[in-house]
């Protein structure tokens, strides 16, 4: 929801523990997602590629947050972006299981 998603990352006490790219199996297809693991919830975002190119050829001028991984910084400079796929999952409601590779 747009209204409630504005303040998702606003907590000054929230820590980003890990982030990274993953393939999410969704029924009959695979989704390219980017996960953000905070100390209180897991945020799953969908990776989207912007088909429009920026006006100039020098993409190094596009501002990117320095705390992001080099992979995500590069992706953003190429015109990509992440949209929240679903509501954040609180860690106290998350269950992890080991599964065999497909």
C-alpha positions as CSV (number, residue, x, y, z in Angstrom):
1,X,0.0,0.0,0.0
2,X,1.4,3.3,-1.0
3,X,0.3,5.2,2.2
4,X,1.8,2.7,4.6
5,X,4.9,2.0,2.6
6,X,6.2,5.5,2.9
7,X,7.5,5.0,6.5
8,X,8.8,1.4,6.1
9,X,12.5,2.4,6.2
10,X,12.1,5.6,8.4
11,X,13.1,4.0,11.7
12,X,16.5,5.4,12.8
13,X,17.0,2.3,15.0
14,X,16.4,-0.3,12.2
15,X,19.5,-2.1,11.0
16,X,20.1,-3.6,7.6
17,X,21.6,-7.0,8.3
18,X,21.9,-8.4,4.7
19,X,20.6,-7.8,1.2
20,X,20.8,-9.7,-2.0
21,X,19.3,-11.1,-5.2
22,X,17.3,-14.2,-5.3
23,X,15.0,-16.2,-7.6
24,X,11.6,-16.7,-6.1
25,X,9.5,-19.7,-7.3
26,X,6.0,-18.5,-7.8
27,X,3.7,-21.3,-9.0
28,X,4.8,-21.9,-12.6
29,X,7.3,-19.0,-13.0
30,X,10.5,-17.6,-11.4
31,X,10.7,-14.1,-10.2
32,X,13.9,-12.1,-10.0
33,X,13.7,-10.5,-6.5
34,X,15.9,-8.5,-4.2
35,X,15.7,-9.1,-0.5
36,X,16.4,-6.8,2.4
37,X,16.8,-8.4,5.8
38,X,16.5,-5.9,8.6
39,X,16.8,-6.7,12.3
40,X,13.0,-6.7,12.6
41,X,11.6,-7.7,9.2
42,X,12.2,-9.2,5.8
43,X,11.4,-7.0,2.8
44,X,10.9,-8.7,-0.6
45,X,11.1,-6.4,-3.7
46,X,10.6,-7.2,-7.3
47,X,13.4,-6.2,-9.7
48,X,12.3,-4.1,-12.6
49,X,14.3,-2.8,-15.5
50,X,13.5,0.6,-16.9
51,X,13.3,0.4,-20.7
52,X,14.0,4.1,-21.1
53,X,17.6,5.2,-21.1
54,X,18.6,8.4,-19.2
55,X,19.3,11.4,-21.4
56,X,23.1,11.4,-21.0
57,X,25.5,8.6,-21.7
58,X,27.3,9.2,-18.4
59,X,25.3,7.1,-15.9
60,X,27.9,7.7,-13.2
61,X,26.1,11.0,-12.4
62,X,22.9,9.2,-11.2
63,X,22.9,9.6,-7.4
64,X,23.0,6.2,-5.6
65,X,23.0,5.6,-1.8
66,X,26.6,4.6,-0.9
67,X,25.4,2.0,1.7
68,X,23.9,-0.2,-1.1
69,X,25.9,-3.2,-2.4
70,X,27.9,-2.6,-5.6
71,X,25.5,-4.9,-7.4
72,X,22.4,-2.9,-6.5
73,X,24.2,0.4,-7.2
74,X,25.1,-0.8,-10.7
75,X,21.6,-2.0,-11.3
76,X,20.1,1.4,-10.3
77,X,22.6,3.2,-12.5
78,X,21.4,1.1,-15.5
79,X,17.9,2.4,-14.9
80,X,16.6,-0.5,-12.8
81,X,14.5,-0.2,-9.6
82,X,12.9,-2.3,-7.0
83,X,9.2,-2.2,-6.0
84,X,7.9,-3.8,-2.8
85,X,6.3,-7.1,-3.7
86,X,4.3,-7.7,-0.6
87,X,4.0,-6.4,3.0
88,X,7.2,-6.8,5.1
89,X,7.4,-10.1,7.0
90,X,8.1,-9.6,10.7
91,X,11.0,-11.8,11.8
92,X,9.0,-13.2,14.8
93,X,6.5,-14.6,12.3
94,X,9.0,-16.0,9.8
95,X,9.9,-19.7,9.7
96,X,13.0,-20.9,7.8
97,X,13.4,-24.4,6.4
98,X,16.1,-26.1,4.5
99,X,14.9,-27.5,1.2
100,X,16.5,-29.6,-1.4
101,X,17.6,-27.7,-4.6
102,X,15.1,-28.1,-7.5
